[in-house]
Amino acid sequence: MNKKMRFPPELINAIAEGKTEMLSGLLKTGDGIIRQLDESEDRQWREALNLSIRLGNEDAMDVLLQGIKFDFRQIHEALLVAVDTNQPRVVKRLLDRLDQEKGNKMDVRSFSQAIFDHSIDNSQFAPGVTPLTLACQKDLYEIVTMLSQKGHIIPWPHKISCACLECRNGRQYDLLKFSLSRINTYRGIASRAYLSVTSDDAMLTAFSLSRELCKLSKKEPEFKPQYLSLEQLCQEFAVELLGMCRNQSEVTTILNSCGDESQDALDEQAFEEGIPNLSRLRLAVTYNQKQFVAHPICQQVLSSIWCGNLGGWRGSRTAWKLLVSMGIFLTMPFLCLIYWLAPKSKAGKILKIPVIKFLLHSASYLWFLIALLGESIIMELYRDKFASREQNILHNSFHMVWVVGFFWYECKEVWIEGMRSYLLDWWNCLDMMVLSMYLASFALRVLIMLKGYFLCHDDNSTKECAYFTQTGREDWHQEDPQMIAEVLFAVTSMLSFTRLAYILPAHESLGTLQISIGKMIDDMMRFMFILMIIGTAFLCGINNIYVPYVISPQLGRFNETFRFLFWTMFGVVNQEYVDMPDYVLAEFVGRILYGIFTLVIVIVLLNMLIAMITNSFQKIEDDADVEWKFARSKLYLSYFREGLTMPVPFNIIPSPKAVFYTLSQLPYRQQVITALVQRYIESARREFEEAKRKDIGNRITELNKAVFRMHSDMKLVQQLLIQGSGSSDAVTKDGSSILGKYIIGAKNNFKGFNGREDTSSSLKVTVHHDEEEAKVDSHTNLTQQNQVDQSGAEASDLISGKIGLHSDLK
């Protein structure tokens, strides 16, 4: 029976001095008994075992393990110490001891279960830290491999909003332990060692983990710095893996595959012919992996595709590029005509090069802006007509040709990318808003024209007819459709010019400024929320003071008070509006509130906005190269897609290429259906052949059984013949009848086998425009005939054997 042993006071000194013999004497290991420990001295025994490991005294550790029965928790902490001190041999010994104790299964338990263990409260390691997690955090590849081979894993943490029983109990028991366990687990998962050893595709795992950590930093802001540091670690690991590529073949393999072969095949169809799908690179853009996308290898691949066969474009001078751009701008209609007529010609292939495609689309948009400017100038020249109902809808609707083209372009983008991916881009949301306003403005103009036409043909609507055809602008209603249409057109014209900023990332300096402006606008949107709260507070307070008085024309009404306070922020109002000499108290309070408003808004908030904008600009400048390359990469990828070569508005004209693709879609779908049907036929044929084999086997088995029974009966007949009982003729007749019975049974067993109706006829599937049907049927019939011949041959051999036996008996 095991005896519990008290902790010897001299044990620590013996371990520290390396006296193994003294240690053996203290533990009394000579009798071969493994002693139990007193639970009250659990901490001392742990310290002794941990000390022997930290000092690297493997002999002392072996003595302790041989003489004392340590439980799982104690060996688990010793394993943590061995990992912390990077001792692979000690780790292997402790793992073997865990295998002996059968405690290794507990080591792979979920981290949230470990927080209920009170013994880890006085441990030097944080909650949720397992040997594998600690080894991963320290990037000890040898130990990580050893633990992984032993079956140790890091359980993936549940979602932060998970409401399962395990997570609920963990939060209720100790919320801090629960959170620290999640952090430590993610530290292990995000380590280079764990990603390298346990992941089939470490780069894709790093992408997904980086995205998840970014989301967690927003959901758990109290641990935001820790999550962001781990996210940065994952991004750096992916970049380091990419830097390991040594030739173009490796780069192509990495960037053109995202692990899903079916998805890669679909992605390949989305790009122009000859352009690789770059599925992993596009996934990195989606996951916001800026450092990966900005890596020189990725940028070199994108730049080579961007220029295509125009090898000298990248090294040419800016003046030459501007000259080519101007030529494309002036000859855009002729170039579009060439591509419309001969998309597969040499000139058509040049126009499909992404950089030329970009210049074509940019030239088209510049022509659209010129059309808007032209319409504005025409409206100014013919002010009298455009101010009345006499304006012609065609005079200011030339831009609608581009609007229709833009609308069709956006529809094709939604079809190619999908609605979800389309809406994730803010530029697409701006395009939708602008196009909606253009279409609404044009629809209102058409509505006015139609109402005037139909009302004037109605004798009972003379007044309405005059309103929509003859009245002047001063007599129009405030909600008049033409006024709304003009306002919408003015706003959309302004937004159309701002949309030109989309092409700025093509240039390094302009692209950096465009990114900085975007960040500044984001800061202003957040600042406007604070400004709205404070402004509304002072608006109510100052307005309530001046409501009872009618002295000040600028105060006392919400509209006037708001206007007064708004322009106060820019210092363009008369401050004497707050004076009321006849009402001293109201004037004093009004001046105090107005002074505080000026102090808070003008001095504090506006300067805070300036500081925020400066900070955002400085962040972009500090990482300007990465930010610009990432924005440029997104621009490049948008012009690699198939089917968007023709610029607006020429894309609304059905081209021979589009007609060919439309007509060729039906055969392609038929090819897919034919392939599916062919797979079904092959599957059904295999099932039929398998059933046929089973049927033949069953028949032959029955025949063998009949042969065995026949042998038994024939032996009985032979015994009767030898004994001479009865007449010889009678015995012979009985033997012949028995043999004939078995022969008839064997024949009946295979009767109709060759002439049996072919069950494969029910599996026959007709595929139009395909000749595979006859081949499949003939192959199936041939296979069946061979099987029948083989079975018939086997049956014939058996029957021949029976006849031979019959002859012998006679």
C-alpha positions in Angstrom: 0.0 0.0 0.0 1.4 3.4 -1.0 2.4 5.7 1.9 1.9 9.4 2.0 5.2 11.2 2.5 5.9 14.4 4.3 8.1 17.0 2.6 11.7 16.8 3.8 13.1 20.3 4.7 16.6 19.4 3.3 15.1 18.5 -0.1 15.4 21.9 -1.7 19.1 22.3 -0.6 19.9 18.8 -2.0 18.4 19.7 -5.4 20.1 23.1 -5.5 23.5 21.5 -4.7 23.0 18.6 -7.1 23.4 15.9 -4.4 21.5 13.0 -6.0 22.5 10.4 -3.4 21.3 12.6 -0.6 18.1 13.2 -2.5 17.5 9.4 -2.9 18.0 8.9 0.8 15.6 11.6 1.7 13.0 10.1 -0.6 13.7 6.5 0.4 13.6 5.3 -3.1 15.4 2.0 -2.3 12.3 0.1 -1.3 10.8 0.7 -4.8 7.6 2.1 -3.4 6.1 5.2 -5.1 4.8 7.3 -2.3 1.7 9.6 -2.4 2.0 13.3 -1.5 0.3 15.1 1.3 -2.1 17.6 -0.4 -1.3 20.3 2.2 2.3 20.3 0.9 1.4 20.3 -2.8 3.2 23.7 -3.4 6.5 22.5 -1.8 6.7 19.4 -4.0 5.9 21.4 -7.1 8.6 23.9 -6.3 11.1 21.0 -5.8 10.3 19.4 -9.1 10.3 22.8 -10.9 13.6 23.7 -9.3 15.3 20.5 -10.6 14.0 21.3 -14.1 15.1 25.0 -14.0 18.6 24.0 -12.8 18.8 21.4 -15.6 19.5 18.6 -13.1 17.9 15.8 -15.0 19.1 13.2 -12.5 17.4 14.9 -9.6 14.2 15.1 -11.7 14.4 11.4 -12.5 14.8 10.6 -8.7 11.7 12.7 -7.9 9.6 11.1 -10.6 10.7 7.6 -9.6 10.1 8.0 -5.9 7.0 10.3 -5.8 3.6 9.9 -7.4 2.9 13.3 -8.9 -0.5 14.0 -10.3 -1.4 15.5 -13.6 -1.5 19.1 -12.4 2.0 18.9 -10.9 3.5 17.3 -13.9 1.6 19.8 -16.1 3.3 22.7 -14.3 6.6 21.0 -14.5 6.1 20.6 -18.2 5.4 24.3 -18.5 8.7 25.0 -16.7 10.6 22.7 -19.0 9.0 24.5 -22.0 9.8 27.9 -20.5 13.5 26.9 -20.1 13.6 25.3 -23.6 14.6 21.7 -22.6 13.3 19.3 -25.2 14.7 16.2 -23.5 13.0 17.0 -20.2 9.8 17.8 -22.1 10.0 14.3 -23.7 10.5 12.6 -20.4 7.6 14.4 -18.8 5.4 13.6 -21.8 6.3 9.9 -21.4 5.3 10.2 -17.7 2.0 11.8 -18.7 1.4 8.9 -21.0 2.1 6.4 -18.2 -0.3 8.3 -15.9 -2.8 8.5 -18.8 -3.2 12.2 -18.1 -2.3 13.4 -21.6 -6.0 13.5 -22.5 -6.6 16.2 -19.9 -3.9 18.4 -21.4 -5.9 18.9 -24.6 -9.0 20.1 -22.8 -10.5 23.4 -23.5 -8.8 26.4 -21.9 -12.1 27.5 -20.3 -12.3 24.4 -18.2 -8.9 25.1 -16.7 -10.0 28.3 -15.0 -12.1 26.3 -12.6 -8.9 24.7 -11.2 -7.9 26.4 -7.9 -4.5 25.0 -8.1 -3.4 27.3 -10.9 -4.2 30.4 -8.8 -0.7 30.2 -7.1 1.0 29.1 -10.4 3.6 31.3 -12.0 1.9 30.9 -15.3 -1.2 32.8 -16.5 -4.6 31.1 -16.9 -5.1 29.3 -20.1 -1.4 28.7 -20.8 -0.7 25.1 -21.8 2.7 23.6 -22.7 1.8 23.9 -26.4 0.6 27.5 -26.0 3.8 28.5 -24.1 6.0 26.7 -26.7 4.2 28.5 -29.5 4.6 31.9 -27.8 8.3 31.3 -27.5 8.5 29.9 -31.1 10.2 26.7 -29.9 9.7 24.7 -33.1 11.2 21.4 -31.8 9.0 21.3 -28.7 5.9 22.4 -30.7 6.5 19.5 -33.1 7.0 17.1 -30.3 3.8 18.2 -28.5 1.8 18.1 -31.8 2.9 14.6 -32.5 1.7 13.6 -29.0 -1.8 14.9 -29.8 -1.6 18.2 -28.1 -3.7 21.0 -29.7 -4.8 24.5 -29.0 -8.6 24.6 -28.9 -9.9 27.5 -30.9 -11.7 29.9 -28.6 -15.4 30.4 -29.0 -16.9 33.6 -30.3 -17.0 36.4 -27.8 -20.8 36.3 -28.0 -21.0 32.6 -27.5 -23.8 31.6 -25.0 -22.9 27.9 -24.6 -22.8 26.3 -21.1 -19.0 26.3 -21.0 -18.6 30.0 -21.8 -21.4 31.0 -19.5 -19.9 29.1 -16.6 -16.4 30.6 -17.4 -17.7 34.1 -17.3 -19.7 33.6 -14.1 -16.9 31.9 -12.3 -14.1 34.4 -13.0 -14.4 36.9 -15.8 -10.8 38.0 -15.6 -9.5 34.4 -15.9 -11.8 33.8 -18.8 -10.6 36.8 -20.7 -6.9 36.1 -19.9 -7.4 32.5 -21.1 -8.7 33.8 -24.5 -5.8 36.2 -24.9 -3.2 33.5 -24.1 -4.9 31.1 -26.4 -4.8 33.6 -29.3 -1.2 34.3 -28.5 -0.4 30.6 -29.1 -2.5 30.3 -32.2 -1.1 33.5 -33.7 2.5 32.4 -33.2 4.8 31.6 -36.1 5.6 28.2 -34.7 2.0 27.1 -34.4 1.0 28.4 -37.8 4.1 26.8 -39.4 3.8 23.3 -37.8 0.0 22.7 -37.6 -1.4 24.5 -40.7 -1.6 23.0 -44.1 -1.6 26.5 -45.6 0.0 28.8 -43.0 -0.4 31.9 -45.1 -4.2 31.5 -45.5 -4.5 30.7 -41.8 -2.6 33.9 -41.0 -5.0 35.9 -43.2 -8.1 34.5 -41.5 -6.6 34.9 -38.1 -5.5 38.5 -38.7 -9.0 39.3 -39.8 -10.6 37.7 -36.8 -8.2 39.5 -34.4 -9.0 42.8 -36.0 -12.7 42.2 -35.3 -12.0 41.1 -31.7 -10.1 44.3 -31.1 -13.3 46.2 -31.8 -15.6 43.8 -29.9 -13.2 43.7 -26.8 -11.8 47.3 -26.6 -10.3 46.6 -23.2 -7.8 44.2 -24.8 -7.5 46.2 -28.1 -3.7 46.7 -27.9 -3.1 42.9 -27.3 -5.3 41.9 -30.2 -3.8 44.5 -32.6 -0.3 43.4 -31.7 -1.2 39.8 -32.5 -2.9 40.9 -35.8 0.4 42.7 -36.7 2.3 39.5 -35.9 0.1 37.5 -38.3 0.5 40.1 -41.1 4.3 40.0 -40.6 4.4 36.2 -40.7 2.5 36.2 -44.0 4.9 38.7 -45.5 7.9 36.7 -44.3 6.5 33.6 -45.9 6.0 35.5 -49.2 9.6 36.7 -48.9 10.7 33.0 -49.0 9.8 32.7 -52.7 12.9 32.2 -54.8 11.6 32.1 -58.4 8.6 33.2 -60.5 7.1 29.7 -60.5 6.7 29.7 -56.7 5.2 33.3 -56.7 2.7 32.3 -59.4 1.7 29.2 -57.4 1.2 31.1 -54.2 -0.7 34.1 -55.6 -3.0 32.2 -57.9 -4.4 29.8 -55.4 -6.4 30.3 -52.3 -6.8 26.6 -51.3 -10.1 25.9 -53.0 -9.6 24.5 -56.5 -13.3 25.1 -57.6 -13.2 28.7 -56.4 -9.8 29.2 -58.2 -11.4 28.0 -61.4 -14.3 30.4 -61.1 -12.0 33.3 -60.2 -9.9 32.6 -63.3 -12.9 33.2 -65.5 -13.4 36.7 -63.9 -10.2 38.1 -65.4 -9.2 38.9 -69.0 -7.7 36.0 -71.0 -4.0 35.6 -70.2 -4.3 37.3 -66.8 -3.8 34.9 -63.8 -6.6 34.9 -61.3 -4.5 36.2 -58.4 -7.1 34.7 -56.0 -4.8 34.8 -53.0 -3.8 38.4 -53.7 -7.4 39.5 -54.0 -8.1 37.6 -50.8 -5.4 39.6 -49.1 -7.0 42.8 -50.4 -10.4 41.7 -49.0 -8.8 40.9 -45.6 -7.0 44.3 -45.6 -3.5 42.7 -45.5 -1.7 45.9 -46.5 1.8 44.8 -45.9 1.4 41.6 -47.9 -0.2 43.5 -50.8 2.5 46.2 -50.7 5.3 43.6 -50.7 7.7 44.1 -53.7 6.9 40.6 -55.0 3.1 41.4 -55.2 3.8 44.8 -56.6 6.0 43.4 -59.3 3.4 40.9 -60.4 0.7 43.6 -60.5 2.9 46.0 -62.4 3.8 43.4 -65.0 0.2 42.6 -65.6 -0.8 46.2 -65.6 1.5 47.1 -68.4 1.0 43.8 -70.3 2.9 43.7 -73.6 3.9 47.4 -73.3 7.2 46.7 -71.6 8.5 50.2 -72.1 5.6 51.9 -70.5 6.9 51.6 -66.9 10.3 53.1 -67.8 9.0 55.9 -70.1 9.1 59.5 -69.1 6.1 61.4 -67.8 5.9 63.6 -70.9 5.6 60.6 -73.1 2.8 59.1 -70.9 0.9 62.4 -71.0 1.2 62.5 -74.8 -0.1 59.0 -75.1 -2.9 59.8 -72.7 -3.9 62.9 -74.7 -3.9 60.8 -77.9 -6.2 58.3 -76.3 -8.4 61.1 -75.0 -8.9 62.6 -78.4 -9.2 59.4 -80.4 -11.4 57.5 -77.9 -14.4 57.1 -80.2 -12.3 55.6 -83.0 -10.5 53.3 -80.6 -13.8 52.0 -79.3 -15.0 51.5 -82.9 -11.9 49.4 -83.6 -12.5 47.3 -80.5 -16.2 47.0 -81.4 -15.5 45.6 -84.8 -12.4 43.5 -84.1 -11.9 42.7 -80.5 -9.5 39.8 -81.3 -7.3 41.8 -83.6 -3.8 43.1 -82.6 -5.2 46.6 -81.9 -8.1 45.1 -79.9 -5.7 43.1 -77.8 -3.7 46.2 -77.1 -6.9 48.0 -75.9 -7.5 45.1 -73.5 -4.2 45.8 -71.7 -5.2 47.1 -68.2 -3.3 50.4 -68.5 -4.8 51.2 -71.8 -8.2 50.2 -70.5 -7.7 52.5 -67.6 -6.8 55.4 -69.9 -9.9 54.7 -72.0 -12.2 54.8 -69.0 -10.5 57.9 -67.6 -10.9 59.6 -71.0 -14.6 58.7 -71.1 -15.2 60.1 -67.7 -13.4 63.4 -68.6 -15.6 63.7 -71.7 -18.6 63.2 -69.3 -17.4 66.0 -67.1 -16.9 68.2 -70.1 -20.5 67.5 -71.2 -21.7 68.6 -67.7 -19.7 71.8 -68.0 -21.1 72.4 -71.5 -24.6 72.0 -70.2 -24.0 74.4 -67.4 -22.7 77.0 -69.9 -25.7 76.5 -72.2 -28.0 77.0 -69.2 -26.3 80.2 -68.5 -26.4 81.4 -72.1 -30.1 80.6 -72.4 -31.1 81.6 -68.9 -34.6 82.9 -69.8 -35.6 79.6 -71.4 -34.2 77.5 -68.6 -35.9 79.7 -66.0 -39.3 79.0 -67.5 -41.3 76.0 -68.7 -40.1 76.6 -72.3 -36.9 74.6 -71.9 -36.3 71.7 -74.1 -35.6 68.5 -72.2 -33.0 67.4 -74.8 -30.9 70.6 -74.4 -29.8 69.6 -70.9 -30.0 65.8 -71.0 -27.0 65.0 -73.1 -25.3 63.7 -70.0 -27.9 61.0 -69.7 -26.2 59.0 -72.4 -23.3 58.6 -70.0 -25.6 58.0 -67.1 -27.2 55.1 -68.9 -23.8 53.7 -69.6 -22.7 54.1 -66.0 -25.9 52.3 -64.9 -25.2 49.4 -67.2 -21.5 49.3 -66.0 -22.6 49.2 -62.4 -25.1 46.4 -63.2 -22.3 44.3 -64.7 -20.1 45.0 -61.7 -22.8 43.7 -59.4 -23.2 40.6 -61.6 -19.4 39.9 -61.6 -18.6 40.7 -58.0 -21.8 39.9 -56.2 -23.9 42.3 -54.2 -22.1 41.9 -50.9 -18.7 42.4 -52.3 -20.0 45.3 -54.4 -21.4 47.2 -51.4 -18.2 46.8 -49.4 -16.6 49.4 -51.6 -17.6 53.0 -50.6 -16.9 54.2 -54.2 -19.7 51.9 -55.4 -22.1 53.3 -52.8 -21.3 56.8 -54.0 -21.9 55.7 -57.6 -25.3 54.2 -56.7 -26.3 57.5 -55.0 -25.2 59.7 -57.8 -26.8 57.5 -60.5 -30.1 57.5 -58.5 -30.1 61.2 -58.3 -29.4 61.6 -62.0 -32.2 59.3 -62.9 -34.6 61.0 -60.4 -33.7 64.4 -61.9 -34.3 63.2 -65.4 -37.6 61.4 -64.4 -38.9 64.6 -62.8 -38.2 66.6 -66.0 -40.0 63.9 -68.1 -42.9 64.0 -65.6 -43.3 67.8 -66.1 -43.3 67.4 -69.9 -45.8 64.5 -69.8 -48.2 66.3 -67.4 -48.1 69.4 -69.5 -48.9 67.4 -72.6 -51.7 65.3 -71.2 -53.3 68.1 -69.2 -53.4 70.5 -72.1 -55.4 67.8 -74.1 -57.9 67.7 -71.3 -60.6 70.5 -71.5 -61.3 70.3 -67.8 -57.6 71.0 -66.7 -57.0 74.4 -68.2 -55.5 75.8 -65.0 -53.2 72.9 -64.4 -52.2 73.0 -68.1 -51.2 76.7 -67.7 -49.3 75.9 -64.6 -47.1 73.3 -66.2 -46.6 75.1 -69.5 -46.8 78.9 -69.1 -46.3 80.1 -65.5 -43.2 81.9 -64.4 -40.8 80.6 -61.8 -42.1 83.1 -59.2 -45.5 81.4 -59.3 -44.2 77.8 -58.9 -44.8 75.8 -55.7 -41.9 75.2 -53.4 -42.2 71.4 -54.1 -42.4 71.9 -57.9 -40.8 68.9 -59.7 -38.7 71.1 -61.9 -37.1 72.9 -58.9 -36.4 69.5 -57.3 -34.9 68.2 -60.5 -32.6 71.3 -60.8 -31.4 70.9 -57.2 -30.7 67.2 -57.7 -28.8 67.9 -60.9 -26.7 70.6 -59.1 -25.8 68.2 -56.3 -25.0 65.3 -58.6 -22.8 67.5 -60.8 -20.7 68.4 -57.8 -20.5 64.7 -56.7 -19.5 63.7 -60.3 -16.4 65.9 -60.1 -15.4 64.5 -56.7 -15.7 61.0 -58.2 -12.6 61.8 -60.3 -10.6 61.2 -57.1 -11.0 57.5 -57.8 -8.2 57.5 -60.3 -5.7 59.4 -58.2 -4.0 56.3 -56.6 -2.4 55.7 -60.1 0.0 58.5 -59.2 2.1 58.2 -56.0 1.8 61.8 -54.7 -1.8 62.3 -55.7 -2.7 58.9 -54.3 -1.2 59.7 -50.9 -3.1 62.9 -50.8 -6.4 61.2 -51.7 -5.9 58.7 -48.9 -5.2 61.4 -46.5 -8.3 63.3 -47.5 -10.4 60.2 -47.0 -9.0 59.8 -43.4 -9.7 63.5 -42.7 -13.3 63.1 -43.8 -13.7 60.2 -41.5 -12.3 62.3 -38.6 -14.7 65.1 -39.5 -17.7 62.7 -39.5 -16.8 61.7 -35.9 -16.2 65.3 -34.9 -19.6 66.4 -36.3 -21.4 64.2 -33.8 -19.7 66.0 -30.9 -20.3 69.3 -32.6 -24.0 68.5 -33.1 -24.5 67.7 -29.4 -22.8 70.9 -28.1 -24.3 73.1 -30.8 -27.8 71.8 -30.1 -27.3 72.5 -26.4 -26.4 76.2 -27.0 -29.0 76.5 -29.6 -31.8 75.6 -27.2 -30.3 77.7 -24.4 -29.7 81.0 -26.3 -33.0 80.6 -28.3 -35.0 80.2 -25.1 -33.5 83.4 -23.7 -34.6 85.6 -26.6 -37.9 83.9 -27.4 -40.0 86.3 -25.1 -38.4 89.4 -26.7 -38.8 90.7 -30.2 -36.0 93.2 -30.1 -33.3 91.1 -31.9 -34.3 90.1 -35.4 -31.6 87.4 -35.5 -32.5 85.6 -32.3 -35.7 84.2 -30.8 -36.5 81.8 -33.6 -34.8 78.5 -34.2 -34.0 79.0 -37.8 -32.5 82.5 -37.2 -30.7 81.4 -34.0 -29.1 78.4 -35.8 -28.0 80.6 -38.7 -26.5 83.1 -36.2 -24.6 80.4 -34.2 -23.4 78.6 -37.4 -21.8 81.7 -38.9 -20.4 82.6 -35.5 -18.0 79.7 -35.9 -16.5 81.4 -38.9 -16.6 84.9 -37.5 -18.8 86.5 -40.1 -21.7 87.8 -37.9 -22.4 90.9 -35.9 -22.0 90.3 -32.2 -24.3 93.2 -31.3 -27.3 91.0 -32.1 -27.1 89.6 -28.5 -27.5 93.1 -27.0 -30.8 94.1 -25.3 -30.1 97.3 -23.3 -33.7 97.4 -21.8 -33.4 93.9 -20.3 -30.2 93.7 -18.3 -30.5 90.2 -16.8 -31.5 88.6 -20.1 -28.7 90.5 -21.9 -26.1 89.4 -19.3 -27.1 85.7 -19.4 -27.3 85.8 -23.2 -23.8 87.3 -23.5 -22.4 84.7 -21.0 -23.8 81.8 -23.0 -22.7 83.4 -26.3 -19.2 83.8 -24.9 -19.0 80.2 -23.7 -20.3 79.0 -27.1 -17.6 81.0 -28.8 -14.9 79.7 -26.4 -16.0 76.0 -26.7 -16.7 75.9 -30.4 -14.2 78.3 -32.0 -11.3 77.8 -29.7 -11.6 74.2 -28.3 -13.5 72.1 -30.8 -12.2 73.6 -34.0 -8.6 73.3 -32.8 -9.3 69.8 -31.7 -10.5 69.1 -35.3 -7.4 70.6 -36.7 -5.3 68.4 -34.3 -7.2 65.2 -35.4 -6.8 66.0 -39.1 -3.1 66.6 -38.5 -2.7 63.4 -36.7 -4.4 61.4 -39.4 -2.3 63.1 -42.1 0.8 62.3 -40.1 -0.1 58.6 -39.8 -0.6 58.3 -43.5 2.7 60.1 -44.2 4.5 57.7 -41.8 3.3 54.7 -43.8 2.7 56.5 -47.1 4.4 53.8 -49.2 2.3 50.9 -47.9 -1.0 52.9 -48.0 -0.4 54.1 -51.5 0.6 50.7 -52.9 -2.4 49.1 -51.3 -4.8 51.7 -52.8 -3.0 51.3 -56.2 -3.4 47.5 -56.0 -7.1 47.8 -55.6 -7.2 50.1 -58.6 -5.2 47.7 -60.7 -7.3 44.7 -59.8 -10.5 46.5 -60.8 -9.2 46.8 -64.4 -8.1 43.2 -64.7 -11.7 41.9 -64.9 -13.2 40.4 -68.1 -16.0 42.1 -69.9 -15.5 45.8 -69.0 -13.2 46.9 -71.8 -15.6 49.2 -73.6 -15.8 52.6 -71.8 -19.0 54.5 -71.1 -21.2 55.3 -73.1 -20.1 52.9 -75.8 -20.7 49.9 -73.5 -24.5 50.3 -74.0 -24.1 49.4 -77.7 -24.3 45.6 -78.2 -21.0 44.5 -79.7 -20.5 41.4 -81.9 -18.3 40.0 -79.0 -21.1 40.4 -76.5 -23.6 38.8 -78.9 -21.2 35.9 -79.4 -20.7 35.5 -75.7 -24.5 35.6 -75.2 -25.1 32.9 -77.8 -22.1 30.8 -76.6 -23.5 30.7 -73.0 -26.1 28.1 -74.0 -23.6 25.6 -75.4 -21.5 26.2 -72.4 -24.4 25.4 -70.1 -25.1 22.4 -72.2 -21.5 21.3 -71.9 -21.9 21.5 -68.1 -25.2 19.6 -68.1 -23.7 17.0 -70.5 -20.7 16.6 -68.2 -23.1 16.1 -65.2 -25.2 13.6 -67.1 -22.1 11.8 -68.2 -20.9 11.5 -64.6 -24.4 10.1 -63.7 -24.2 7.6 -66.5 -20.8 6.4 -65.4 -21.9 6.1 -61.8 -25.1 4.2 -62.8 -23.0 1.9 -65.1 -20.6 1.1 -62.2 -23.5 0.3 -59.9 -25.1 -1.9 -62.5 -21.9 -3.8 -63.1 -21.4 -4.3 -59.4 -25.0 -5.6 -59.1 -24.4 -7.9 -62.1 -21.2 -9.4 -60.5 -23.1 -10.0 -57.3 -25.9 -11.7 -59.2 -23.4 -14.0 -61.1 -21.6 -14.8 -57.8 -24.9 -15.8 -56.1 -25.8 -18.1 -59.0 -22.4 -19.8 -59.1 -22.6 -20.2 -55.3 -26.0 -21.9 -55.6 -24.6 -24.1 -58.4 -21.7 -25.2 -56.2 -24.0 -26.1 -53.4 -26.0 -28.2 -55.8 -22.8 -29.9 -57.0 -22.0 -30.8 -53.4 -25.4 -32.2 -52.7 -25.2 -34.2 -56.0 -21.9 -35.7 -54.9 -23.5 -36.8 -51.7 -26.4 -38.4 -53.5 -24.1 -40.1 -56.0 -22.0 -41.5 -53.2 -25.1 -43.0 -51.8 -26.1 -44.5 -55.1 -22.6 -45.9 -55.5 -22.8 -47.5 -52.1 -26.0 -49.1 -53.1 -24.5 -50.5 -56.3 -21.5 -51.9 -54.4 -23.7 -53.6 -51.8 -25.9 -55.0 -54.6 -29.1 -54.3 -52.8 -32.0 -54.3 -55.2 -31.8 -54.8 -58.9 -29.0 -53.1 -60.8 -31.4 -51.6 -63.3 -33.4 -49.9 -60.6 -30.4 -48.5 -58.8 -29.1 -47.2 -62.2 -32.5 -45.7 -63.0 -32.6 -43.9 -59.6 -29.1 -42.6 -60.1 -30.0 -41.3 -63.5 -33.1 -39.5 -62.2 -31.1 -37.9 -59.4 -28.4 -36.7 -61.8 -31.1 -35.5 -64.3 -32.8 -33.5 -61.5 -29.5 -31.7 -60.6 -28.8 -31.0 -64.3 -32.2 -29.6 -64.9 -31.8 -27.4 -61.7 -28.5 -26.1 -62.9 -30.0 -25.2 -66.3 -33.0 -23.5 -64.6 -30.6 -21.5 -62.4 -29.1 -19.9 -65.6 -32.2 -20.0 -67.6 -32.9 -16.7 -69.3 -29.7 -15.2 -68.1 -28.4 -14.4 -71.6 -31.8 -13.4 -72.9 -32.8 -11.5 -69.8 -34.0 -8.0 -70.4 -31.2 -5.5 -70.1 -31.8 -3.6 -67.0 -29.4 -0.9 -68.1 -32.0 0.3 -70.5 -33.7 2.1 -67.6 -30.5 3.9 -67.0 -30.2 5.3 -70.5 -30.1 9.1 -70.5 -30.6 11.0 -73.8 -28.1 13.9 -74.2 -28.9 16.1 -77.2 -26.1 17.2 -79.5 -23.8 14.5 -78.2 -22.6 11.2 -79.5 -21.5 9.8 -76.1 -24.8 7.9 -75.6 -24.1 5.3 -78.2 -20.6 4.8 -76.9 -21.7 4.3 -73.3 -24.5 1.9 -74.3 -22.3 -0.2 -76.5 -19.6 -0.3 -73.9 -22.1 -1.4 -71.2 -23.6 -4.1 -73.5 -20.2 -5.4 -74.3 -19.3 -5.6 -70.6 -22.5 -7.4 -69.8 -22.0 -9.9 -72.6 -18.5 -10.7 -71.4 -19.8 -11.3 -67.9 -22.5 -13.6 -69.2 -20.0 -15.5 -71.3 -17.8 -16.0 -68.3 -20.7 -17.2 -66.2 -21.9 -19.5 -68.9 -18.5 -21.0 -69.3 -18.3 -21.7 -65.6 -21.8 -23.3 -65.6 -20.8 -25.4 -68.6 -17.7 -26.7 -66.8 -19.8 -27.7 -63.8 -22.4 -29.4 -65.9 -19.7 -31.2 -67.9 -18.3 -32.5 -64.6 -21.7 -33.8 -63.7 -22.1 -35.6 -66.9 -18.6 -37.2 -66.6 -19.5 -38.3 -63.1 -22.7 -39.8 -64.4 -20.8 -41.8 -67.0 -18.4 -43.1 -64.4 -21.3 -44.3 -62.3 -22.7 -46.2 -65.2 
